[in-house]
Amino acid sequence: MQQRWLALILGLVVNAFGNGLSVASNMGTSPWTASEVNLSHWLGGSVGLWIAIISSLAAVANQFLIRRWDPRRLFGEIGFILFFSSFVDLFVGLFDRLGIMRLNAGVRLLLALTGICIFCTAISLYQRANLVMHPNDDTTNILRFLYCHGNVVKAQLLSFTPPVVIILVSWLNTHQLYAVNWGTLFTLLFNGVLIGLADRLVWPRLHHNFQTKSTGMTPHSAA
């Protein structure tokens, strides 16, 4: 249990760091974060505010996906996202002040890809701990074990459908795309793969603690 709590805390902060780095580089980030960046430019408000709004809605949607009322899960995820969104705003501001946008495009792309690898590793940590996690990543975890037979790549692609729709709607209204670049394509293609690699290579003794309703068993083998 101590390891699981440590994995949760590390995952939360490290995920925010990786997201902040990829957003500040403006060379593409995950579809979820990109959708929230585009909403920020379209409707106003900080990126962190839209992360909190969209992710809280995802936390509600997760209740339907697990097909039962789980208040601990719901309010835990909302609490997670309130901390996470604040840290993302903090790191984006920090990297902006460091002048990342003054770097050339090649260096910024490398930083964006580094940020993506960092937050994929963080996602792996708190998904395996399964105490409280980012609602969007819990969606992936639910899809992976309840609907996709443990396939993290398939689950990740399914979970990216809503943010892609949000990005398209924002683009139709602003005629601009923000935080969508080569890094976004990299995430679409390799996010699930990177999480799966981190499952095996980063802290391998930390097993998946996801339990299915029907059996109550923890599917370590699916990790």
C-alpha positions as CSV (number, residue, x, y, z in Angstrom):
1,M,0.0,0.0,0.0
2,Q,2.9,2.4,0.7
3,Q,4.3,1.7,-2.8
4,R,0.8,2.4,-4.3
5,W,0.5,5.7,-2.5
6,L,4.0,6.7,-3.6
7,A,3.2,5.7,-7.2
8,L,0.0,7.9,-7.0
9,I,1.8,11.0,-5.8
10,L,4.7,10.6,-8.2
11,G,2.4,9.9,-11.1
12,L,0.3,13.0,-10.4
13,V,3.2,15.5,-10.2
14,V,5.2,13.8,-13.0
15,N,2.2,13.7,-15.3
16,A,1.6,17.4,-14.8
17,F,5.3,18.1,-15.5
18,G,5.2,16.1,-18.8
19,N,2.0,17.8,-19.9
20,G,3.3,21.2,-19.0
21,L,6.4,20.6,-21.0
22,S,4.5,19.4,-24.1
23,V,2.0,22.2,-24.0
24,A,4.7,24.9,-23.5
25,S,6.7,23.6,-26.5
26,N,3.6,24.0,-28.7
27,M,4.7,21.1,-30.9
28,G,1.8,18.8,-30.0
29,T,0.6,17.0,-26.9
30,S,-2.0,14.3,-26.0
31,P,-5.4,14.7,-27.7
32,W,-7.1,15.3,-24.3
33,T,-4.7,18.1,-23.3
34,A,-4.8,19.5,-26.9
35,S,-8.6,19.6,-26.7
36,E,-8.5,21.6,-23.5
37,V,-5.9,24.0,-24.9
38,N,-8.1,24.6,-27.9
39,L,-11.1,25.2,-25.7
40,S,-9.1,27.7,-23.7
41,H,-8.3,29.7,-26.9
42,W,-11.9,29.4,-28.1
43,L,-13.9,30.1,-25.0
44,G,-11.4,31.7,-22.7
45,G,-10.0,30.6,-19.3
46,S,-6.8,28.9,-18.5
47,V,-5.8,25.4,-19.7
48,G,-6.0,24.2,-16.1
49,L,-9.6,25.4,-15.9
50,W,-10.6,23.4,-18.9
51,I,-8.7,20.4,-17.8
52,A,-10.7,20.5,-14.5
53,I,-14.1,20.9,-16.4
54,I,-13.6,18.2,-19.1
55,S,-12.0,15.7,-16.8
56,S,-14.7,16.1,-14.2
57,L,-17.2,15.3,-16.9
58,A,-15.1,12.2,-17.7
59,A,-15.2,11.2,-14.1
60,V,-19.0,11.2,-14.3
61,A,-18.8,9.2,-17.6
62,N,-16.7,6.6,-15.8
63,Q,-19.5,5.8,-13.5
64,F,-21.6,4.7,-16.5
65,L,-18.7,2.7,-17.9
66,I,-18.3,0.6,-14.7
67,R,-22.1,0.2,-14.6
68,R,-22.4,1.0,-10.9
69,W,-22.3,3.9,-8.5
70,D,-18.9,4.4,-6.9
71,P,-18.8,7.7,-5.0
72,R,-15.2,7.1,-3.7
73,R,-14.0,6.7,-7.3
74,L,-16.0,9.7,-8.5
75,F,-14.9,12.2,-5.8
76,G,-11.4,10.8,-5.7
77,E,-11.0,11.5,-9.4
78,I,-12.4,15.0,-9.1
79,G,-10.0,15.7,-6.2
80,F,-7.1,14.3,-8.3
81,I,-8.0,16.6,-11.2
82,L,-8.2,19.7,-9.1
83,F,-4.6,19.2,-7.9
84,F,-3.5,18.1,-11.4
85,S,-4.9,21.0,-13.3
86,S,-3.3,23.5,-10.9
87,F,0.1,21.8,-11.4
88,V,-0.3,21.9,-15.2
89,D,-0.9,25.6,-15.1
90,L,2.1,26.0,-12.8
91,F,4.5,24.0,-15.1
92,V,3.2,25.7,-18.3
93,G,3.8,29.1,-16.7
94,L,7.3,28.0,-15.5
95,F,8.3,26.7,-19.0
96,D,6.9,29.8,-20.7
97,R,9.1,32.0,-18.4
98,L,12.1,29.8,-19.2
99,G,11.6,30.8,-22.9
100,I,10.9,27.5,-24.5
101,M,9.1,29.2,-27.4
102,R,12.3,31.0,-28.3
103,L,13.9,27.7,-29.1
104,N,14.0,26.4,-32.6
105,A,11.3,24.0,-33.8
106,G,13.5,20.9,-33.7
107,V,14.4,21.4,-30.1
108,R,10.8,22.1,-29.1
109,L,9.7,19.0,-30.9
110,L,12.3,17.0,-28.9
111,L,11.0,18.5,-25.7
112,A,7.4,17.8,-26.6
113,L,8.2,14.1,-27.3
114,T,10.2,14.0,-24.0
115,G,7.2,15.4,-22.2
116,I,4.9,12.8,-23.8
117,C,7.2,9.9,-22.8
118,I,7.3,11.4,-19.2
119,F,3.5,11.6,-18.8
120,C,3.0,8.1,-20.3
121,T,5.3,6.7,-17.6
122,A,3.4,8.7,-15.0
123,I,0.1,7.3,-16.3
124,S,1.5,3.8,-16.0
125,L,2.4,4.4,-12.3
126,Y,-0.9,5.6,-11.0
127,Q,-2.9,3.2,-13.2
128,R,-1.1,0.3,-11.6
129,A,-1.5,1.8,-8.1
130,N,-5.3,2.3,-8.9
131,L,-6.0,4.3,-5.7
132,V,-7.1,7.5,-7.4
133,M,-6.2,8.5,-10.9
134,H,-6.8,11.1,-13.6
135,P,-10.4,10.5,-14.9
136,N,-9.3,10.2,-18.5
137,D,-6.7,7.6,-17.6
138,D,-9.2,5.7,-15.5
139,T,-11.4,5.7,-18.7
140,T,-8.5,4.0,-20.5
141,N,-8.1,1.5,-17.6
142,I,-11.8,0.7,-17.6
143,L,-11.9,0.2,-21.3
144,R,-8.7,-1.9,-21.2
145,F,-9.9,-4.4,-18.6
146,L,-13.7,-4.4,-19.0
147,Y,-14.1,-3.9,-22.8
148,C,-10.7,-4.5,-24.6
149,H,-9.5,-7.7,-23.0
150,G,-6.4,-6.1,-21.5
151,N,-5.3,-4.4,-24.7
152,V,-4.0,-1.0,-23.7
153,V,-3.4,0.2,-27.3
154,K,-7.0,-0.4,-28.3
155,A,-8.3,1.1,-25.1
156,Q,-6.2,4.2,-25.6
157,L,-7.4,4.8,-29.1
158,L,-11.0,4.4,-28.1
159,S,-10.5,6.9,-25.2
160,F,-9.1,9.5,-27.7
161,T,-12.4,9.8,-29.7
162,P,-14.0,12.5,-27.5
163,P,-11.0,14.9,-27.5
164,V,-10.6,14.6,-31.2
165,V,-14.2,15.6,-31.6
166,I,-13.7,18.6,-29.3
167,I,-10.6,19.7,-31.3
168,L,-12.5,19.5,-34.5
169,V,-15.4,21.6,-33.1
170,S,-13.0,24.2,-31.7
171,W,-11.2,24.4,-35.1
172,L,-14.5,24.9,-36.9
173,N,-15.2,27.9,-34.6
174,T,-11.8,29.5,-34.4
175,H,-10.2,28.3,-37.7
176,Q,-7.0,27.7,-35.6
177,L,-5.4,24.6,-34.1
178,Y,-3.4,24.8,-30.9
179,A,-1.2,22.2,-29.3
180,V,-1.8,19.9,-32.3
181,N,1.4,19.0,-34.1
182,W,3.8,16.1,-34.6
183,G,3.6,15.4,-30.9
184,T,-0.1,14.8,-31.1
185,L,0.4,12.2,-33.9
186,F,3.2,10.6,-31.8
187,T,0.7,10.3,-28.9
188,L,-2.0,8.9,-31.0
189,L,0.3,6.2,-32.4
190,F,2.4,5.4,-29.4
191,N,0.7,6.5,-26.2
192,G,-0.7,3.0,-25.4
193,V,2.6,1.4,-26.5
194,L,4.6,3.7,-24.1
195,I,2.3,3.0,-21.2
196,G,2.6,-0.8,-21.9
197,L,6.4,-0.5,-22.0
198,A,6.4,1.5,-18.7
199,D,4.2,-1.2,-17.1
200,R,7.0,-3.7,-17.8
201,L,10.2,-1.6,-17.5
202,V,9.5,1.1,-14.9
203,W,9.0,-0.2,-11.3
204,P,8.0,-3.7,-12.5
205,R,7.2,-4.9,-9.0
206,L,4.3,-2.4,-9.0
207,H,1.4,-4.6,-10.4
208,H,-1.9,-3.6,-11.7
209,N,-4.5,-3.4,-9.0
210,F,-7.6,-3.1,-11.2
211,Q,-10.4,-5.3,-10.0
212,T,-13.3,-6.4,-12.1
213,K,-16.8,-6.3,-10.6
214,S,-17.7,-9.8,-11.7
215,T,-14.7,-11.7,-10.3
216,G,-13.1,-9.4,-7.8
217,M,-9.8,-10.6,-9.2
218,T,-6.8,-8.4,-10.0
219,P,-5.7,-9.1,-13.6
220,H,-1.9,-8.9,-13.1
221,S,-1.4,-10.9,-16.3
222,A,-3.0,-8.2,-18.4
223,A,-0.3,-5.7,-17.4
